Amino acid sequence: MIFCVCRKCQSWLIEVVSPRQGVLTIVETPQAYFALSVKSCWLVEPITDVGRVYHPQADPKTFASGEVIDDVVGIKIPVAEIFE
């Protein structure tokens, strides 16, 4: 399931990872979005309650507690709210 939060600029995209998705698909997904000018890609894994934030030219950041902070799009949200 994919959510494009900012339709006008397509700067932030969230994908909820399916249990059926393979690791290779998950690794390749952000790069495909960046090729479409997405500036921030979040991959959310409901089974493990882990979120990863990807930006072009940067290592991903993993969040399992506390807050997800995405300075590229100016979003800060508690991890618990993502998985409610």
C-alpha angles and dihedrals in degrees: 000000000000128000121194101199099185106042096177098056100014089217098141127043130176124198121190106215116231120221086237095059115105124229092249091056091051092050093048097044100080092050091055091053093047089055086061091054096259107155099197130026123188121196111198121196110198094185093061099025089234127136129194125200117206128192128178113268093010138094114256119258118223122212125189100151140010115029135333106230118192110179093179093068097020099245128144119175135159112257090227090063092056092057100041 
